[in-house]
């Protein structure tokens, strides 16, 4: 019974969802967050302060990446190798 109530509540919330408006809102929020972070990054020596393990943990948790953490780390290392990044 409770499952059906939850299903109905979700369905009601999604009924008026406008895909284009949602995408625009999401993109705008992401761009604002990026601008805020870029400002912080350029103002400090973030590379020295960055904790890579914590960064990967936070990314994995926050964005619910559908890979295990080890697989994510391997992909990042491979991409850094291809792009020949500093750190």
C-alpha angles and dihedrals in degrees: 000000000000091000090057092050090051091048090051092048092051092046091052092049092050096044094087096036112132110205096205092048091047092050091048092049093047093047092048092050091047092050092049091050090048092051091049092049093045089055091051092045095050092047095056141036090256094166090065092044097044118110104206095198092052091045092055091045091050093046091048093049099039099046097032092228109203093230132082114257092250092053090047091052091050092051091049092049091048092050092047088052092051092047092041093226123183100242 
